[in-house]
């Protein structure tokens, strides 16, 4: 399922804090801004358990951050059911919980708002449009984000580069001038393939996204100090 990893080139993020400032910033959503990825994974595991099955660690690592369709096909094969039925059952259950209280990850909304005050911001997610809009509204950032890219907006979802390329275009910036934030290996592969500068912020155990820079959370003190020093371009 995975392709060869994208080689890491020298990056302005090799220095910390960097002396570079991005023209625009693109955020992932699930597992980065909001704690929905862990719930989606828990839902999958519970579904598998009801069918007397489980994912091994390597397959779980590979599927994290992938489009729902990819996850559904893999689970359907394991449980021996029609993928359309599995998709209906899993996605319906997931959507029932989308109306629950959205739990932002530490520092996520503060960091996004601080950046949006001085730079164009987009969210690029493997979620479908309905789900992505619900998350942005639930987090109270729908009016802050300049553009959002959902799975229907591109030919190929992450780990392909399409979503990040589309987000950069929507913000009027070259991909190499954009800063990306990702939590998953799948998302990091997409951002790097698009040519973004990337900061990884993994939130799920077992995920080791490749990026020029990694921080433990969006509360990182050096990250916040760096952002505070950006001159406004709005």
N, CA and C atoms as a LAMMPS dump frame, in Angstrom:
ITEM: TIMESTEP
0
ITEM: NUMBER OF ATOMS
702
ITEM: BOX BOUNDS ff ff ff
-5.0000000000000000e+02 5.0000000000000000e+02
-5.0000000000000000e+02 5.0000000000000000e+02
-5.0000000000000000e+02 5.0000000000000000e+02
ITEM: ATOMS id mol type element x y z
1 1 1 N 0.82 -1.199 0
2 1 2 C 0 0 0
3 1 3 C 0.857 1.253 0
4 2 1 N 1.987 1.25 0.708
5 2 2 C 2.808 2.445 0.807
6 2 3 C 3.779 2.54 -0.348
7 3 1 N 4.171 3.759 -0.658
8 3 2 C 5.178 3.991 -1.685
9 3 3 C 6.498 4.294 -1.004
10 4 1 N 7.554 4.405 -1.807
11 4 2 C 8.865 4.709 -1.248
12 4 3 C 8.816 6.07 -0.57
13 5 1 N 9.466 6.229 0.591
14 5 2 C 9.407 7.497 1.304
15 5 3 C 10.053 8.617 0.515
16 6 1 N 9.481 9.809 0.643
17 6 2 C 10.02 10.978 -0.013
18 6 3 C 11.309 11.398 0.686
19 7 1 N 12.344 11.659 -0.098
20 7 2 C 13.616 12.07 0.483
21 7 3 C 13.47 13.447 1.123
22 8 1 N 14.12 13.638 2.269
23 8 2 C 14.087 14.931 2.936
24 8 3 C 15.238 15.788 2.423
25 9 1 N 14.909 16.953 1.904
26 9 2 C 15.91 17.878 1.406
27 9 3 C 16.224 18.895 2.508
28 10 1 N 17.342 19.603 2.38
29 10 2 C 17.602 20.681 3.346
30 10 3 C 16.414 21.628 3.422
31 11 1 N 16.073 22.027 4.616
32 11 2 C 14.871 22.819 4.839
33 11 3 C 15.186 24.007 5.737
34 12 1 N 14.48 25.122 5.559
35 12 2 C 14.646 26.235 6.505
36 12 3 C 14.252 25.852 7.919
37 13 1 N 13.497 24.743 8.057
38 13 2 C 13.108 24.283 9.386
39 13 3 C 14.217 23.503 10.081
40 14 1 N 15.328 23.278 9.374
41 14 2 C 16.452 22.599 10.017
42 14 3 C 16.984 23.423 11.184
43 15 1 N 16.864 24.757 11.093
44 15 2 C 17.194 25.635 12.22
45 15 3 C 15.944 25.827 13.062
46 16 1 N 16.111 25.887 14.386
47 16 2 C 14.945 26.02 15.25
48 16 3 C 15.221 27.006 16.378
49 17 1 N 14.586 28.164 16.364
50 17 2 C 13.541 28.567 15.427
51 17 3 C 14.125 28.945 14.062
52 18 1 N 13.338 28.818 13.016
53 18 2 C 13.842 29.156 11.681
54 18 3 C 13.992 30.669 11.512
55 19 1 N 14.825 31.036 10.547
56 19 2 C 14.934 32.446 10.162
57 19 3 C 13.994 32.744 8.995
58 20 1 N 13.311 31.724 8.516
59 20 2 C 12.373 31.8 7.396
60 20 3 C 10.962 32.026 7.92
61 21 1 N 10.13 32.694 7.126
62 21 2 C 8.705 32.78 7.438
63 21 3 C 7.912 32.352 6.213
64 22 1 N 6.846 31.6 6.395
65 22 2 C 6.065 31.106 5.262
66 22 3 C 5.16 32.176 4.672
67 23 1 N 4.804 31.987 3.402
68 23 2 C 3.828 32.871 2.757
69 23 3 C 2.413 32.494 3.146
70 24 1 N 2.189 31.208 3.44
71 24 2 C 0.874 30.694 3.805
72 24 3 C 1.068 29.409 4.605
73 25 1 N 0.018 29.006 5.303
74 25 2 C 0.127 27.838 6.186
75 25 3 C -1.069 26.917 5.944
76 26 1 N -0.786 25.611 5.889
77 26 2 C -1.825 24.613 5.626
78 26 3 C -1.811 23.575 6.752
79 27 1 N -2.952 23.416 7.375
80 27 2 C -3.116 22.471 8.478
81 27 3 C -3.885 21.232 8.021
82 28 1 N -3.489 20.074 8.528
83 28 2 C -4.362 18.906 8.513
84 28 3 C -5.471 19.183 9.534
85 29 1 N -6.427 18.299 9.645
86 29 2 C -7.512 18.488 10.616
87 29 3 C -7.519 17.391 11.678
88 30 1 N -7.928 16.176 11.305
89 30 2 C -8.089 15.091 12.274
90 30 3 C -6.748 14.663 12.852
91 31 1 N -6.679 14.651 14.177
92 31 2 C -5.445 14.242 14.837
93 31 3 C -4.434 15.362 14.968
94 32 1 N -4.734 16.509 14.366
95 32 2 C -3.844 17.667 14.477
96 32 3 C -4.567 18.821 15.171
97 33 1 N -5.721 19.217 14.61
98 33 2 C -6.513 20.282 15.223
99 33 3 C -7.513 19.736 16.231
100 34 1 N -8.073 18.581 15.924
101 34 2 C -9.153 18.043 16.746
102 34 3 C -8.943 16.552 16.994
103 35 1 N -9.346 16.109 18.17
104 35 2 C -9.12 14.721 18.577
105 35 3 C -10.229 13.815 18.036
106 36 1 N -10.301 13.744 16.701
107 36 2 C -11.267 12.848 16.056
108 36 3 C -10.596 11.592 15.523
109 37 1 N -9.301 11.677 15.205
110 37 2 C -8.617 10.518 14.631
111 37 3 C -8.591 9.357 15.614
112 38 1 N -8.324 9.658 16.885
113 38 2 C -8.277 8.578 17.878
114 38 3 C -9.646 7.92 18.035
115 39 1 N -10.718 8.728 17.917
116 39 2 C -12.073 8.178 18.024
117 39 3 C -12.415 7.323 16.812
118 40 1 N -11.971 7.75 15.632
119 40 2 C -12.189 6.983 14.405
120 40 3 C -11.466 5.639 14.483
121 41 1 N -10.234 5.665 14.996
122 41 2 C -9.464 4.427 15.159
123 41 3 C -10.145 3.517 16.184
124 42 1 N -10.611 4.092 17.302
125 42 2 C -11.293 3.293 18.332
126 42 3 C -12.57 2.671 17.784
127 43 1 N -13.289 3.415 16.942
128 43 2 C -14.513 2.892 16.328
129 43 3 C -14.185 1.697 15.428
130 44 1 N -13.129 1.826 14.642
131 44 2 C -12.705 0.719 13.775
132 44 3 C -12.345 -0.509 14.6
133 45 1 N -11.575 -0.294 15.661
134 45 2 C -11.144 -1.419 16.496
135 45 3 C -12.342 -2.113 17.152
136 46 1 N -13.326 -1.314 17.596
137 46 2 C -14.52 -1.899 18.211
138 46 3 C -15.317 -2.694 17.181
139 47 1 N -15.411 -2.174 15.976
140 47 2 C -16.127 -2.866 14.894
141 47 3 C -15.447 -4.203 14.592
142 48 1 N -14.13 -4.18 14.479
143 48 2 C -13.381 -5.409 14.225
144 48 3 C -13.569 -6.407 15.369
145 49 1 N -13.521 -5.912 16.589
146 49 2 C -13.668 -6.801 17.754
147 49 3 C -15.028 -7.494 17.746
148 50 1 N -16.082 -6.767 17.322
149 50 2 C -17.409 -7.38 17.254
150 50 3 C -17.456 -8.505 16.233
151 51 1 N -16.516 -8.481 15.295
152 51 2 C -16.43 -9.528 14.278
153 51 3 C -15.299 -10.518 14.578
154 52 1 N -14.781 -10.463 15.792
155 52 2 C -13.734 -11.397 16.201
156 52 3 C -12.425 -11.193 15.483
157 53 1 N -12.117 -9.949 15.127
158 53 2 C -10.902 -9.664 14.365
159 53 3 C -10.186 -8.457 14.964
160 54 1 N -8.998 -8.196 14.451
161 54 2 C -8.211 -7.042 14.899
162 54 3 C -7.183 -6.712 13.832
163 55 1 N -6.695 -5.478 13.859
164 55 2 C -5.613 -5.07 12.963
165 55 3 C -4.288 -5.233 13.687
166 56 1 N -3.273 -5.775 12.997
167 56 2 C -1.962 -5.793 13.642
168 56 3 C -1.349 -4.398 13.56
169 57 1 N -0.306 -4.172 14.33
170 57 2 C 0.261 -2.827 14.486
171 57 3 C 0.739 -2.25 13.16
172 58 1 N 1.318 -3.084 12.295
173 58 2 C 1.847 -2.58 11.024
174 58 3 C 0.733 -2.094 10.11
175 59 1 N -0.373 -2.844 10.048
176 59 2 C -1.503 -2.445 9.208
177 59 3 C -2.165 -1.196 9.777
178 60 1 N -2.315 -1.134 11.094
179 60 2 C -2.888 0.054 11.72
180 60 3 C -2.055 1.291 11.393
181 61 1 N -0.757 1.154 11.496
182 61 2 C 0.141 2.284 11.19
183 61 3 C -0.039 2.727 9.747
184 62 1 N -0.16 1.761 8.836
185 62 2 C -0.309 2.061 7.412
186 62 3 C -1.638 2.75 7.107
187 63 1 N -2.692 2.375 7.808
188 63 2 C -4.025 2.901 7.501
189 63 3 C -4.306 4.267 8.134
190 64 1 N -3.574 4.613 9.171
191 64 2 C -3.852 5.863 9.877
192 64 3 C -3.681 7.06 8.947
193 65 1 N -4.704 7.891 8.894
194 65 2 C -4.669 9.079 8.058
195 65 3 C -5.143 8.859 6.638
196 66 1 N -5.402 7.605 6.259
197 66 2 C -5.87 7.322 4.902
198 66 3 C -7.341 7.685 4.737
199 67 1 N -7.745 7.804 3.49
200 67 2 C -9.147 8.093 3.192
201 67 3 C -10.026 6.974 3.758
202 68 1 N -11.242 7.339 4.166
203 68 2 C -12.16 6.363 4.763
204 68 3 C -12.388 5.175 3.838
205 69 1 N -12.441 5.429 2.534
206 69 2 C -12.677 4.338 1.578
207 69 3 C -11.583 3.284 1.654
208 70 1 N -10.333 3.722 1.808
209 70 2 C -9.207 2.788 1.91
210 70 3 C -9.317 1.97 3.184
211 71 1 N -9.649 2.645 4.288
212 71 2 C -9.796 1.96 5.572
213 71 3 C -10.924 0.935 5.505
214 72 1 N -12.029 1.334 4.922
215 72 2 C -13.207 0.449 4.828
216 72 3 C -12.879 -0.801 4.029
217 73 1 N -12.216 -0.657 2.898
218 73 2 C -11.873 -1.816 2.065
219 73 3 C -10.981 -2.785 2.839
220 74 1 N -10.004 -2.246 3.567
221 74 2 C -9.101 -3.103 4.343
222 74 3 C -9.869 -3.858 5.431
223 75 1 N -10.762 -3.172 6.133
224 75 2 C -11.528 -3.813 7.198
225 75 3 C -12.505 -4.844 6.623
226 76 1 N -13.137 -4.494 5.505
227 76 2 C -14.075 -5.424 4.868
228 76 3 C -13.383 -6.726 4.491
229 77 1 N -12.169 -6.622 4.015
230 77 2 C -11.422 -7.825 3.642
231 77 3 C -11.137 -8.686 4.871
232 78 1 N -10.817 -8.03 5.985
233 78 2 C -10.502 -8.77 7.207
234 78 3 C -11.733 -9.474 7.766
235 79 1 N -12.881 -8.79 7.742
236 79 2 C -14.087 -9.38 8.352
237 79 3 C -14.903 -10.194 7.356
238 80 1 N -14.52 -10.159 6.072
239 80 2 C -15.216 -10.953 5.068
240 80 3 C -16.601 -10.467 4.734
241 81 1 N -16.792 -9.136 4.715
242 81 2 C -18.081 -8.556 4.382
243 81 3 C -17.95 -7.64 3.171
244 82 1 N -19.077 -7.317 2.567
245 82 2 C -19.087 -6.417 1.417
246 82 3 C -18.607 -5.028 1.844
247 83 1 N -17.664 -4.455 1.112
248 83 2 C -17.142 -3.133 1.495
249 83 3 C -18.213 -2.056 1.585
250 84 1 N -19.224 -2.112 0.726
251 84 2 C -20.281 -1.107 0.776
252 84 3 C -21.047 -1.181 2.099
253 85 1 N -21.305 -2.395 2.557
254 85 2 C -22.001 -2.576 3.832
255 85 3 C -21.13 -2.106 4.994
256 86 1 N -19.868 -2.493 4.972
257 86 2 C -18.946 -2.068 6.031
258 86 3 C -18.849 -0.542 6.059
259 87 1 N -18.748 0.061 4.876
260 87 2 C -18.669 1.512 4.798
261 87 3 C -19.895 2.183 5.377
262 88 1 N -21.054 1.674 5.031
263 88 2 C -22.301 2.248 5.556
264 88 3 C -22.337 2.151 7.081
265 89 1 N -21.933 0.997 7.609
266 89 2 C -21.991 0.794 9.056
267 89 3 C -20.981 1.676 9.784
268 90 1 N -19.746 1.698 9.294
269 90 2 C -18.695 2.466 9.958
270 90 3 C -18.916 3.971 9.836
271 91 1 N -19.169 4.441 8.625
272 91 2 C -19.308 5.88 8.408
273 91 3 C -20.554 6.424 9.096
274 92 1 N -21.635 5.649 9.087
275 92 2 C -22.854 6.093 9.769
276 92 3 C -22.601 6.249 11.262
277 93 1 N -21.889 5.293 11.85
278 93 2 C -21.601 5.384 13.278
279 93 3 C -20.678 6.563 13.57
280 94 1 N -19.693 6.778 12.704
281 94 2 C -18.766 7.892 12.897
282 94 3 C -19.51 9.227 12.822
283 95 1 N -20.41 9.338 11.852
284 95 2 C -21.145 10.601 11.688
285 95 3 C -22.097 10.867 12.85
286 96 1 N -22.591 9.805 13.458
287 96 2 C -23.485 9.993 14.615
288 96 3 C -22.761 10.703 15.75
289 97 1 N -21.439 10.517 15.795
290 97 2 C -20.664 11.114 16.887
291 97 3 C -20.044 12.451 16.508
292 98 1 N -20.187 12.866 15.236
293 98 2 C -19.608 14.144 14.824
294 98 3 C -20.265 15.315 15.548
295 99 1 N -21.523 15.132 15.958
296 99 2 C -22.208 16.199 16.664
297 99 3 C -21.788 16.313 18.121
298 100 1 N -20.986 15.358 18.595
299 100 2 C -20.503 15.424 19.968
300 100 3 C -19.588 16.637 20.128
301 101 1 N -19.265 16.961 21.354
302 101 2 C -18.369 18.086 21.613
303 101 3 C -17.024 17.84 20.942
304 102 1 N -16.572 18.812 20.155
305 102 2 C -15.276 18.709 19.5
306 102 3 C -14.174 19.002 20.524
307 103 1 N -13.173 18.153 20.579
308 103 2 C -12.079 18.346 21.521
309 103 3 C -10.828 18.78 20.764
310 104 1 N -10.467 20.058 20.818
311 104 2 C -9.25 20.49 20.127
312 104 3 C -8.024 19.877 20.793
313 105 1 N -7.001 19.613 20.008
314 105 2 C -5.748 19.135 20.57
315 105 3 C -4.984 20.311 21.174
316 106 1 N -4.085 20.044 22.12
317 106 2 C -3.424 21.131 22.854
318 106 3 C -2.763 22.163 21.935
319 107 1 N -3.126 23.42 22.144
320 107 2 C -2.521 24.522 21.408
321 107 3 C -3.004 24.698 19.989
322 108 1 N -3.898 23.801 19.516
323 108 2 C -4.267 23.8 18.098
324 108 3 C -4.971 25.083 17.682
325 109 1 N -6.023 25.447 18.389
326 109 2 C -6.815 26.601 17.97
327 109 3 C -6.066 27.901 18.198
328 110 1 N -5.321 27.962 19.278
329 110 2 C -4.534 29.167 19.547
330 110 3 C -3.484 29.386 18.466
331 111 1 N -2.825 28.307 18.055
332 111 2 C -1.798 28.417 17.023
333 111 3 C -2.409 28.784 15.686
334 112 1 N -3.517 28.135 15.323
335 112 2 C -4.165 28.454 14.051
336 112 3 C -4.615 29.915 14.027
337 113 1 N -5.22 30.376 15.106
338 113 2 C -5.701 31.758 15.137
339 113 3 C -4.547 32.759 15.091
340 114 1 N -3.456 32.451 15.773
341 114 2 C -2.296 33.349 15.759
342 114 3 C -1.725 33.466 14.347
343 115 1 N -1.681 32.347 13.642
344 115 2 C -1.162 32.362 12.276
345 115 3 C -2.141 33.064 11.342
346 116 1 N -3.433 32.768 11.486
347 116 2 C -4.448 33.354 10.608
348 116 3 C -4.502 34.872 10.729
349 117 1 N -4.017 35.405 11.841
350 117 2 C -4.008 36.857 12.013
351 117 3 C -2.979 37.526 11.11
352 118 1 N -1.987 36.756 10.655
353 118 2 C -0.906 37.374 9.872
354 118 3 C -0.625 36.7 8.529
355 119 1 N -1.182 35.502 8.311
356 119 2 C -0.918 34.763 7.078
357 119 3 C -2.198 34.062 6.602
358 120 1 N -2.344 33.841 5.284
359 120 2 C -3.455 33.006 4.793
360 120 3 C -3.327 31.58 5.331
361 121 1 N -4.465 30.99 5.658
362 121 2 C -4.488 29.662 6.278
363 121 3 C -5.508 28.776 5.563
364 122 1 N -5.136 27.516 5.342
365 122 2 C -6.054 26.524 4.784
366 122 3 C -6.032 25.273 5.654
367 123 1 N -7.103 24.503 5.546
368 123 2 C -7.158 23.171 6.149
369 123 3 C -7.344 22.169 5.02
370 124 1 N -6.51 21.138 4.99
371 124 2 C -6.563 20.107 3.946
372 124 3 C -6.752 18.756 4.621
373 125 1 N -7.886 18.1 4.335
374 125 2 C -8.252 16.902 5.076
375 125 3 C -8.775 15.806 4.162
376 126 1 N -8.473 14.561 4.516
377 126 2 C -9.035 13.412 3.808
378 126 3 C -10.5 13.173 4.174
379 127 1 N -11.08 14.039 4.997
380 127 2 C -12.507 13.953 5.302
381 127 3 C -13.334 14.354 4.09
382 128 1 N -14.581 13.872 4.049
383 128 2 C -15.483 14.374 3.019
384 128 3 C -15.941 15.777 3.396
385 129 1 N -16.53 16.483 2.425
386 129 2 C -16.89 17.888 2.638
387 129 3 C -17.857 18.067 3.799
388 130 1 N -18.854 17.215 3.879
389 130 2 C -19.833 17.343 4.962
390 130 3 C -19.156 17.235 6.32
391 131 1 N -18.282 16.252 6.471
392 131 2 C -17.621 16.047 7.758
393 131 3 C -16.641 17.172 8.054
394 132 1 N -15.885 17.598 7.053
395 132 2 C -14.903 18.659 7.281
396 132 3 C -15.586 19.953 7.692
397 133 1 N -16.653 20.319 7.001
398 133 2 C -17.372 21.547 7.354
399 133 3 C -17.921 21.464 8.776
400 134 1 N -18.4 20.283 9.163
401 134 2 C -18.93 20.11 10.518
402 134 3 C -17.823 20.289 11.557
403 135 1 N -16.639 19.791 11.26
404 135 2 C -15.526 19.927 12.214
405 135 3 C -15.078 21.376 12.329
406 136 1 N -14.946 22.064 11.205
407 136 2 C -14.508 23.459 11.249
408 136 3 C -15.528 24.32 11.993
409 137 1 N -16.81 24.043 11.751
410 137 2 C -17.857 24.787 12.457
411 137 3 C -17.847 24.448 13.945
412 138 1 N -17.7 23.169 14.26
413 138 2 C -17.695 22.735 15.65
414 138 3 C -16.535 23.297 16.446
415 139 1 N -15.412 23.51 15.779
416 139 2 C -14.242 24.09 16.432
417 139 3 C -14.307 25.611 16.488
418 140 1 N -15.26 26.197 15.77
419 140 2 C -15.39 27.648 15.756
420 140 3 C -14.35 28.344 14.913
421 141 1 N -13.838 27.672 13.871
422 141 2 C -12.788 28.275 13.047
423 141 3 C -13.187 28.383 11.578
424 142 1 N -14.437 28.094 11.275
425 142 2 C -14.866 28.147 9.874
426 142 3 C -14.637 29.525 9.271
427 143 1 N -14.827 30.579 10.048
428 143 2 C -14.664 31.941 9.538
429 143 3 C -13.213 32.402 9.559
430 144 1 N -12.355 31.65 10.234
431 144 2 C -10.941 32.027 10.344
432 144 3 C -10.137 31.473 9.174
433 145 1 N -10.542 30.314 8.694
434 145 2 C -9.8 29.611 7.641
435 145 3 C -10.135 30.218 6.274
436 146 1 N -9.11 30.518 5.486
437 146 2 C -9.309 31.125 4.169
438 146 3 C -9.779 30.122 3.123
439 147 1 N -9.381 28.856 3.26
440 147 2 C -9.768 27.819 2.301
441 147 3 C -9.748 26.47 3.002
442 148 1 N -10.599 25.566 2.539
443 148 2 C -10.573 24.194 3.048
444 148 3 C -10.679 23.246 1.86
445 149 1 N -9.875 22.196 1.909
446 149 2 C -9.83 21.205 0.84
447 149 3 C -10.277 19.868 1.42
448 150 1 N -11.379 19.338 0.873
449 150 2 C -11.91 18.041 1.291
450 150 3 C -11.615 17.006 0.208
451 151 1 N -11.95 15.771 0.503
452 151 2 C -11.564 14.679 -0.393
453 151 3 C -12.23 14.793 -1.762
454 152 1 N -13.432 15.397 -1.819
455 152 2 C -14.113 15.548 -3.108
456 152 3 C -13.433 16.579 -4.008
457 153 1 N -12.562 17.403 -3.44
458 153 2 C -11.971 18.516 -4.183
459 153 3 C -10.741 18.129 -5.005
460 154 1 N -10.277 16.896 -4.861
461 154 2 C -9.055 16.475 -5.545
462 154 3 C -9.258 15.112 -6.206
463 155 1 N -8.383 14.818 -7.165
464 155 2 C -8.459 13.527 -7.843
465 155 3 C -7.976 12.396 -6.943
466 156 1 N -6.957 12.68 -6.137
467 156 2 C -6.358 11.642 -5.29
468 156 3 C -6.19 12.182 -3.872
469 157 1 N -6.613 11.426 -2.873
470 157 2 C -6.445 11.865 -1.484
471 157 3 C -5.005 11.664 -1.007
472 158 1 N -4.721 12.114 0.19
473 158 2 C -3.426 11.804 0.809
474 158 3 C -3.265 10.284 0.854
475 159 1 N -2.097 9.747 0.577
476 159 2 C -0.774 10.363 0.586
477 159 3 C -0.335 11.027 -0.719
478 160 1 N -1.206 11.124 -1.726
479 160 2 C -0.851 11.873 -2.934
480 160 3 C -0.723 13.354 -2.583
481 161 1 N -0.015 14.077 -3.43
482 161 2 C 0.259 15.491 -3.167
483 161 3 C -0.922 16.396 -3.486
484 162 1 N -1.94 15.887 -4.189
485 162 2 C -3.009 16.717 -4.754
486 162 3 C -3.631 17.699 -3.77
487 163 1 N -3.915 17.221 -2.559
488 163 2 C -4.643 18.042 -1.599
489 163 3 C -3.837 19.259 -1.166
490 164 1 N -2.543 19.063 -0.958
491 164 2 C -1.695 20.185 -0.553
492 164 3 C -1.423 21.129 -1.712
493 165 1 N -1.317 20.598 -2.903
494 165 2 C -1.159 21.46 -4.073
495 165 3 C -2.404 22.315 -4.273
496 166 1 N -3.581 21.726 -4.082
497 166 2 C -4.833 22.464 -4.22
498 166 3 C -4.946 23.552 -3.152
499 167 1 N -4.53 23.232 -1.946
500 167 2 C -4.591 24.218 -0.861
501 167 3 C -3.657 25.385 -1.129
502 168 1 N -2.45 25.091 -1.603
503 168 2 C -1.506 26.167 -1.923
504 168 3 C -2.069 27.072 -3.011
505 169 1 N -2.658 26.456 -4.042
506 169 2 C -3.268 27.259 -5.115
507 169 3 C -4.386 28.14 -4.562
508 170 1 N -5.199 27.577 -3.693
509 170 2 C -6.317 28.337 -3.128
510 170 3 C -5.835 29.533 -2.321
511 171 1 N -4.637 29.424 -1.751
512 171 2 C -4.083 30.518 -0.953
513 171 3 C -3.21 31.45 -1.784
514 172 1 N -3.022 31.114 -3.072
515 172 2 C -2.213 31.956 -3.943
516 172 3 C -0.736 31.907 -3.63
517 173 1 N -0.251 30.754 -3.155
518 173 2 C 1.148 30.621 -2.761
519 173 3 C 1.801 29.438 -3.449
520 174 1 N 3.108 29.521 -3.64
521 174 2 C 3.873 28.379 -4.135
522 174 3 C 4.013 27.353 -3.005
523 175 1 N 3.908 26.06 -3.318
524 175 2 C 4.01 25.052 -2.264
525 175 3 C 5.283 25.168 -1.42
526 176 1 N 6.414 25.47 -2.048
527 176 2 C 7.671 25.566 -1.301
528 176 3 C 7.678 26.729 -0.322
529 177 1 N 6.77 27.694 -0.535
530 177 2 C 6.669 28.839 0.37
531 177 3 C 5.629 28.622 1.461
532 178 1 N 5.007 27.436 1.46
533 178 2 C 3.962 27.124 2.443
534 178 3 C 4.527 26.264 3.57
535 179 1 N 4.028 26.5 4.763
536 179 2 C 4.311 25.659 5.918
537 179 3 C 3.132 24.729 6.135
538 180 1 N 3.409 23.444 6.326
539 180 2 C 2.364 22.48 6.61
540 180 3 C 2.506 21.913 8.006
541 181 1 N 1.368 21.526 8.584
542 181 2 C 1.349 20.828 9.864
543 181 3 C 0.6 19.521 9.669
544 182 1 N 1.203 18.413 10.072
545 182 2 C 0.611 17.087 9.924
546 182 3 C 0.897 16.223 11.136
547 183 1 N -0.027 15.286 11.41
548 183 2 C 0.178 14.36 12.524
549 183 3 C 0.475 12.936 12.071
550 184 1 N 0.105 12.578 10.837
551 184 2 C 0.207 11.175 10.416
552 184 3 C 1.28 10.968 9.361
553 185 1 N 1.711 9.738 9.23
554 185 2 C 2.672 9.391 8.192
555 185 3 C 2.079 9.605 6.808
556 186 1 N 0.806 9.264 6.661
557 186 2 C 0.106 9.452 5.385
558 186 3 C 0.088 10.928 4.988
559 187 1 N -0.296 11.778 5.923
560 187 2 C -0.367 13.205 5.64
561 187 3 C 0.989 13.814 5.387
562 188 1 N 1.996 13.384 6.151
563 188 2 C 3.342 13.91 5.961
564 188 3 C 3.873 13.554 4.575
565 189 1 N 3.594 12.341 4.132
566 189 2 C 4.017 11.931 2.79
567 189 3 C 3.401 12.841 1.733
568 190 1 N 2.123 13.188 1.92
569 190 2 C 1.441 14.065 0.969
570 190 3 C 2.054 15.459 0.955
571 191 1 N 2.285 16.016 2.131
572 191 2 C 2.84 17.369 2.223
573 191 3 C 4.241 17.448 1.628
574 192 1 N 5.055 16.455 1.92
575 192 2 C 6.414 16.452 1.375
576 192 3 C 6.396 16.273 -0.138
577 193 1 N 5.496 15.416 -0.638
578 193 2 C 5.398 15.205 -2.078
579 193 3 C 4.978 16.485 -2.799
580 194 1 N 4.198 17.331 -2.119
581 194 2 C 3.771 18.6 -2.7
582 194 3 C 4.86 19.655 -2.641
583 195 1 N 5.904 19.417 -1.849
584 195 2 C 7.006 20.36 -1.758
585 195 3 C 6.899 21.353 -0.617
586 196 1 N 5.998 21.099 0.351
587 196 2 C 5.848 22.012 1.484
588 196 3 C 7.009 21.888 2.467
589 197 1 N 7.206 22.932 3.236
590 197 2 C 7.996 22.838 4.459
591 197 3 C 7.042 22.267 5.516
592 198 1 N 7.513 21.313 6.315
593 198 2 C 6.573 20.544 7.135
594 198 3 C 7.029 20.403 8.578
595 199 1 N 6.069 20.634 9.479
596 199 2 C 6.263 20.336 10.895
597 199 3 C 5.322 19.197 11.258
598 200 1 N 5.865 18.128 11.802
599 200 2 C 5.068 16.976 12.232
600 200 3 C 4.702 17.128 13.702
601 201 1 N 3.434 16.816 14.001
602 201 2 C 2.942 16.883 15.377
603 201 3 C 2.152 15.598 15.641
604 202 1 N 2.823 14.458 15.771
605 202 2 C 2.092 13.195 15.917
606 202 3 C 1.298 13.145 17.215
607 203 1 N 0.078 12.593 17.12
608 203 2 C -0.778 12.5 18.309
609 203 3 C -1.214 11.078 18.62
610 204 1 N -1.005 10.152 17.685
611 204 2 C -1.396 8.76 17.904
612 204 3 C -0.168 7.882 18.085
613 205 1 N -0.203 6.952 19.022
614 205 2 C 0.928 6.037 19.203
615 205 3 C 1.215 5.274 17.914
616 206 1 N 2.492 5.069 17.627
617 206 2 C 2.895 4.292 16.46
618 206 3 C 3.122 5.1 15.21
619 207 1 N 2.716 6.367 15.2
620 207 2 C 2.915 7.217 14.028
621 207 3 C 4.246 7.953 14.133
622 208 1 N 5.059 7.82 13.097
623 208 2 C 6.365 8.483 13.044
624 208 3 C 6.478 9.242 11.726
625 209 1 N 5.694 10.312 11.554
626 209 2 C 5.724 11.049 10.288
627 209 3 C 7.097 11.665 10.033
628 210 1 N 7.556 11.561 8.791
629 210 2 C 8.841 12.128 8.398
630 210 3 C 8.652 13.597 8.067
631 211 1 N 9.488 14.433 8.641
632 211 2 C 9.381 15.872 8.41
633 211 3 C 10.7 16.527 8.819
634 212 1 N 10.992 17.695 8.256
635 212 2 C 12.2 18.4 8.661
636 212 3 C 12.197 18.796 10.134
637 213 1 N 10.997 18.984 10.692
638 213 2 C 10.888 19.398 12.096
639 213 3 C 9.728 18.671 12.745
640 214 1 N 9.908 18.271 13.987
641 214 2 C 8.852 17.61 14.751
642 214 3 C 8.722 18.284 16.103
643 215 1 N 7.491 18.525 16.536
644 215 2 C 7.235 19.046 17.875
645 215 3 C 6.218 18.138 18.554
646 216 1 N 6.222 18.155 19.873
647 216 2 C 5.328 17.266 20.618
648 216 3 C 3.886 17.733 20.58
649 217 1 N 3.674 19.041 20.493
650 217 2 C 2.315 19.572 20.409
651 217 3 C 2.379 20.98 19.834
652 218 1 N 1.209 21.51 19.486
653 218 2 C 1.148 22.883 18.98
654 218 3 C 1.249 23.904 20.105
655 219 1 N 1.509 23.445 21.313
656 219 2 C 1.84 24.327 22.426
657 219 3 C 3.337 24.579 22.531
658 220 1 N 4.114 23.992 21.631
659 220 2 C 5.568 24.116 21.685
660 220 3 C 5.985 25.585 21.833
661 221 1 N 6.81 25.871 22.835
662 221 2 C 7.162 27.254 23.16
663 221 3 C 7.961 27.921 22.048
664 222 1 N 8.893 27.194 21.454
665 222 2 C 9.703 27.785 20.381
666 222 3 C 8.846 28.067 19.155
667 223 1 N 7.913 27.155 18.846
668 223 2 C 6.988 27.38 17.736
669 223 3 C 6.197 28.659 17.955
670 224 1 N 5.675 28.833 19.14
671 224 2 C 4.849 30.004 19.434
672 224 3 C 5.667 31.296 19.356
673 225 1 N 6.902 31.249 19.856
674 225 2 C 7.77 32.429 19.799
675 225 3 C 8.084 32.79 18.355
676 226 1 N 8.35 31.769 17.54
677 226 2 C 8.634 31.993 16.122
678 226 3 C 7.446 32.655 15.429
679 227 1 N 6.258 32.116 15.624
680 227 2 C 5.058 32.658 14.981
681 227 3 C 4.807 34.103 15.432
682 228 1 N 5.032 34.375 16.708
683 228 2 C 4.8 35.718 17.248
684 228 3 C 5.695 36.759 16.574
685 229 1 N 6.816 36.307 16.002
686 229 2 C 7.734 37.221 15.349
687 229 3 C 7.452 37.462 13.875
688 230 1 N 6.443 36.796 13.309
689 230 2 C 6.137 37.01 11.888
690 230 3 C 5.499 38.382 11.68
691 231 1 N 5.956 39.079 10.685
692 231 2 C 5.319 40.344 10.327
693 231 3 C 4.023 40.06 9.555
694 232 1 N 3.011 40.835 9.808
695 232 2 C 1.732 40.622 9.141
696 232 3 C 1.781 40.931 7.655
697 233 1 N 1.128 40.088 6.863
698 233 2 C 1.041 40.328 5.424
699 233 3 C -0.409 40.529 4.974
700 234 1 N -1.318 40.556 5.907
701 234 2 C -2.729 40.745 5.565
702 234 3 C -3.061 42.225 5.379
